[in-house]
């Protein structure tokens, strides 16, 4: 038990700040659509085929200045988001008129907060560090429950320590932790599974990483250059015919040498906010190359597609967003106070044997 206590304290002191950052930024990002204050952000979603096609044609009219992708307005956010090759971006209303532009993510708080939460501002390395921190968080939940069991008779729920002394902080940390443990497990496990496929394998089965990779891989590349003026309307009409009840979610120009334009849609029963029902079109002719129905994917791939909406509270409405907000704020509080007590309240002391 002393070893568990020692590992719990030292790992918390070393990794707690990362978990605090992930928890706090996650709690903010859950409500991102609500705090972006721009004209037309509250407009109702437009999914009329002709209106969407006209907006795309307007946005993509200039071959020299067209974005790499368009994330279409959703039911909760009324603007299209455009991403450019130079790292800049813009929001456009649903007629294709630009509302605001930015040259880098630092000009938009929702973008740099997302980068901080997912990559800790350091790209793939930061994503790996965040994933490792998540695995440590899983260790904290399990060992914290073991350590709490010894003192369960003194349980007293408090959102904030009675005093800022180490004993009071430790007691509040222990008792708050056991209350929010199920929420923390949900946040941590779904987040880690998105980063580390072996974690997904523990949930979905040993073959899951290979199955998911194959299921989500795009079709083989084609030798096709992007046309100056692709038939955007034809592509959107084709998508509508293939998936009549689906929302149009993301239009992406060819990546690398793929030679294909992709159009992601979300069918009504899909939890993933941008869907996985995808169509690919030849970049030169606009001819449909392949289409993939999210509900025809293997069961393990469909299970993998549930991790993100559960982690980011993209299902369940306001009630579930509030649940995940509590999870994020609790993680921030527990991680922050763990670092405080470890470094400034004598938490590094090794208990006497």
C-alpha positions in Angstrom: 0.0 0.0 0.0 2.9 2.4 0.8 4.3 1.7 -2.7 1.0 2.6 -4.3 0.8 5.7 -2.2 4.3 6.7 -3.2 3.7 6.1 -6.9 0.4 7.9 -6.8 1.9 11.0 -5.2 5.1 11.2 -7.3 3.4 10.6 -10.6 0.7 13.1 -9.7 3.3 15.7 -8.8 5.1 15.1 -12.1 2.2 14.8 -14.5 -0.7 16.5 -12.7 -0.1 19.8 -14.4 -0.6 18.3 -17.9 -3.8 16.6 -16.7 -5.0 19.9 -15.3 -4.4 21.6 -18.6 -6.1 18.8 -20.5 -9.1 18.9 -18.2 -9.6 22.7 -18.2 -9.2 23.1 -21.9 -11.5 20.1 -22.5 -14.2 21.7 -20.3 -14.0 24.9 -22.4 -14.0 23.1 -25.7 -17.1 21.2 -24.9 -19.0 24.5 -25.2 -16.9 25.9 -28.1 -19.9 26.5 -30.4 -21.7 28.6 -27.8 -18.9 31.1 -27.1 -17.8 31.9 -30.6 -19.4 35.4 -31.0 -19.5 36.2 -34.7 -22.2 37.4 -37.1 -24.4 34.5 -38.3 -22.9 32.0 -35.8 -26.4 31.4 -34.5 -28.0 31.0 -38.0 -30.0 27.8 -38.5 -28.3 25.1 -40.5 -28.9 25.2 -44.2 -28.7 21.8 -46.0 -30.6 22.5 -49.1 -28.6 21.0 -52.0 -28.8 24.0 -54.3 -28.0 26.5 -51.5 -24.9 24.4 -50.3 -23.7 24.0 -53.9 -24.0 27.7 -54.6 -22.0 28.5 -51.4 -19.3 26.0 -52.3 -19.0 27.4 -55.8 -18.7 30.9 -54.4 -16.0 29.9 -51.9 -14.0 27.8 -54.4 -14.4 30.2 -57.4 -10.8 31.5 -57.4 -8.4 28.6 -58.0 -5.5 30.6 -56.5 -7.3 31.4 -53.3 -9.5 28.5 -52.6 -9.3 26.8 -49.2 -8.1 23.2 -48.8 -11.3 22.2 -46.9 -14.7 23.4 -45.8 -16.3 22.2 -42.6 -20.0 23.0 -43.2 -22.3 24.7 -40.6 -23.8 22.3 -38.1 -27.0 22.3 -36.1 -25.3 24.1 -33.3 -23.0 26.5 -35.2 -24.1 28.5 -38.2 -20.8 29.2 -40.0 -18.7 27.3 -42.5 -15.1 27.0 -41.4 -12.4 27.2 -44.2 -8.9 26.0 -43.9 -6.0 27.2 -46.1 -2.7 25.6 -47.0 -0.7 28.3 -45.3 -2.2 27.6 -41.9 -4.7 30.4 -42.1 -8.5 30.1 -42.2 -11.8 31.9 -42.3 -15.4 31.6 -41.3 -18.0 32.1 -44.0 -21.8 32.4 -43.7 -23.9 29.7 -45.4 -24.2 31.8 -48.6 -20.4 31.8 -49.0 -19.7 35.3 -47.8 -16.5 35.6 -45.6 -17.3 36.8 -42.1 -13.8 36.8 -40.7 -10.3 35.6 -41.6 -7.1 34.7 -39.7 -3.5 34.2 -40.7 -2.7 31.8 -37.9 -4.4 29.8 -35.1 -3.2 32.4 -32.5 -5.9 34.8 -33.8 -8.7 32.5 -32.9 -9.0 31.3 -29.2 -11.0 28.2 -30.1 -8.3 27.0 -32.5 -5.3 27.4 -30.2 -7.3 25.9 -27.3 -8.0 22.9 -29.5 -4.3 22.7 -30.4 -3.3 23.0 -26.7 -5.8 20.2 -25.7 -4.9 17.8 -28.5 -1.2 18.6 -29.1 0.1 20.7 -26.2 1.3 23.1 -29.0 3.9 20.6 -30.1 2.3 18.6 -32.8 2.5 14.8 -32.8 5.0 14.8 -29.9 2.5 16.7 -27.7 -0.3 14.4 -28.7 1.8 11.4 -27.5 2.6 13.2 -24.3 -1.1 13.9 -23.8 -1.9 10.3 -24.4 0.7 9.2 -21.9 -0.7 11.6 -19.4 -4.1 10.1 -20.0 -2.7 6.6 -19.2 -1.2 8.0 -16.0 -4.7 9.5 -15.2 -6.1 6.0 -15.6 -3.5 4.8 -13.1 -4.5 7.6 -10.7 -8.2 6.7 -10.8 -7.5 3.0 -10.0 -4.9 3.6 -7.3 -6.8 6.5 -5.9 -9.8 4.2 -5.4 -7.6 1.7 -3.7 -6.2 4.3 -1.4 -9.6 5.8 -0.7 -11.0 2.5 0.5 -8.8 2.6 3.7 -10.3 6.0 4.7 -13.9 5.5 3.4 -15.4 6.0 6.9 -14.1 9.6 6.9 -15.7 10.4 3.5 -16.8 14.0 3.2 -17.6 15.5 -0.2 -16.2 19.0 -0.7 -15.7 20.9 -4.0 -12.8 22.9 -2.4 -10.5 22.0 0.5 -11.5 23.3 3.9 -8.1 24.9 4.2 -5.1 25.1 1.9 -3.0 22.9 4.2 -1.7 19.6 2.9 -3.9 17.3 5.0 -7.1 19.2 4.0 -6.1 19.2 0.3 -5.3 15.5 0.4 -8.6 14.7 2.0 -10.6 16.8 -0.5 -8.6 15.3 -3.3 -9.3 11.8 -2.2 -13.0 12.2 -1.6 -13.7 14.3 -4.7 -11.7 11.9 -6.8 -13.8 8.9 -5.8 -17.0 10.8 -6.6 -15.9 11.8 -10.1 -14.0 8.6 -10.8 -16.6 7.2 -13.3 -16.6 10.5 -15.3 -12.8 10.6 -15.3 -12.6 7.0 -16.5 -14.9 7.9 -19.4 -12.9 11.0 -20.4 -9.5 9.3 -20.0 -10.3 6.0 -21.7 -12.0 7.5 -24.7 -9.2 10.1 -25.1 -6.4 7.6 -24.8 -8.2 5.2 -27.3 -8.2 8.0 -29.9 -4.4 8.4 -29.5 -3.2 4.9 -28.9 -4.7 2.1 -31.0 -3.5 -0.5 -28.4 -5.9 1.1 -25.9 -8.7 0.8 -28.4 -7.7 -2.9 -28.8 -8.2 -3.5 -25.1 -11.8 -2.3 -25.5 -12.7 -3.5 -29.0 -10.5 -6.6 -29.3 -6.9 -7.4 -30.4 -7.7 -7.1 -34.1 -9.2 -3.7 -33.8 -6.2 -1.5 -34.7 -5.7 -3.3 -38.1 -9.5 -3.5 -38.8 -9.9 0.2 -38.0 -7.0 1.3 -40.1 -8.2 -0.7 -43.1 -11.8 0.5 -42.7 -10.9 4.2 -42.5 -8.2 4.2 -45.2 -9.1 6.2 -48.4 -9.2 4.4 -51.8 -5.9 4.0 -53.6 -4.4 7.2 -55.1 -5.3 8.2 -58.7 -3.3 10.2 -61.2 -5.5 13.1 -61.5 -4.8 16.8 -61.1 -7.4 19.1 -59.6 -9.5 20.8 -62.3 -9.6 24.6 -62.4 -13.4 24.6 -61.9 -14.6 21.2 -60.6 -18.3 20.3 -60.8 -19.1 21.1 -57.1 -22.9 20.9 -57.7 -22.6 17.5 -59.4 -20.6 16.1 -56.5 -23.1 17.5 -53.9 -26.0 16.1 -55.9 -24.3 12.7 -56.1 -23.8 12.7 -52.3 -27.4 13.6 -51.8 -28.6 10.8 -54.0 -26.3 8.3 -52.3 -27.2 9.4 -48.7 -30.5 11.3 -48.9 -31.0 12.0 -45.2 -27.3 12.8 -44.5 -25.8 16.2 -43.5 -23.0 17.4 -45.7 -20.1 17.9 -43.3 -16.6 18.3 -44.8 -15.4 18.9 -48.4 -11.7 18.4 -48.8 -9.4 19.0 -51.8 -6.9 16.3 -52.7 -4.2 15.6 -50.1 -0.7 14.9 -51.4 -1.0 12.8 -54.6 -4.4 11.2 -53.8 -6.0 12.7 -56.9 -9.4 12.7 -55.2 -11.8 15.2 -53.6 -13.5 13.8 -50.6 -16.9 14.7 -49.2 -17.8 13.5 -45.7 -21.4 13.3 -44.7 -23.2 12.4 -41.4 -26.2 10.2 -41.5 -28.9 10.8 -38.9 -28.0 7.8 -36.7 -24.3 8.6 -36.7 -22.9 9.9 -33.4 -19.6 11.2 -35.0 -20.3 14.9 -35.6 -18.7 14.9 -39.0 -19.8 11.4 -39.9 -17.9 8.6 -41.6 -20.2 8.2 -44.6 -17.7 9.4 -47.3 -17.6 9.9 -51.0 -14.5 10.3 -53.1 -14.5 12.0 -56.5 -11.8 12.2 -59.2 -10.1 15.6 -58.9 -10.0 16.2 -62.7 -13.5 15.0 -63.8 -15.6 14.9 -60.6 -16.6 11.4 -61.3 -17.5 9.3 -58.3 -14.6 7.0 -57.5 -15.9 5.3 -54.3 -18.5 5.7 -51.5 -18.5 4.3 -48.1 -21.5 3.9 -45.8 -20.6 4.3 -42.1 -23.0 1.6 -41.2 -21.3 -0.9 -43.6 -18.0 -0.6 -41.7 -16.9 -3.5 -39.5 -18.3 -3.5 -36.0 -14.9 -2.6 -34.5 -14.6 0.4 -36.8 -18.1 1.6 -35.9 -17.2 1.2 -32.2 -14.0 3.2 -32.7 -16.1 6.0 -34.2 -18.0 6.3 -30.9 -14.9 7.3 -28.9 -14.7 10.9 -30.1 -18.4 11.9 -29.7 -18.3 10.4 -26.2 -15.0 12.1 -25.3 -16.0 15.5 -26.8 -19.7 15.4 -25.7 -21.0 15.5 -29.2 -24.0 13.4 -28.2 -26.6 13.7 -25.5 -27.2 17.5 -25.8 -26.6 20.0 -23.0 -27.0 17.4 -20.2 -24.1 15.4 -21.4 -22.0 18.5 -22.1 -22.5 19.5 -18.5 -21.4 16.0 -17.4 -18.2 16.2 -19.4 -17.7 19.8 -18.1 -17.7 18.5 -14.6 -15.3 15.8 -15.6 -12.9 18.3 -17.1 -13.0 20.8 -14.3 -12.6 18.0 -11.7 -9.5 16.7 -13.6 -8.1 20.3 -13.6 -8.8 20.7 -9.9 -7.4 17.4 -8.9 -4.3 17.7 -11.1 -3.6 21.3 -10.1 -3.9 20.7 -6.4 -1.8 17.5 -6.7 1.0 19.5 -8.1 0.6 22.2 -5.5 0.8 19.9 -2.5 3.6 17.8 -4.0 5.9 20.8 -4.7 4.9 23.3 -2.1 3.3 21.4 0.8 5.8 18.7 1.5 4.2 16.1 -0.7 7.6 14.7 -1.8 8.4 13.3 1.6 8.7 9.5 1.7 6.6 8.0 4.4 8.5 6.3 7.2 8.6 2.6 7.2 
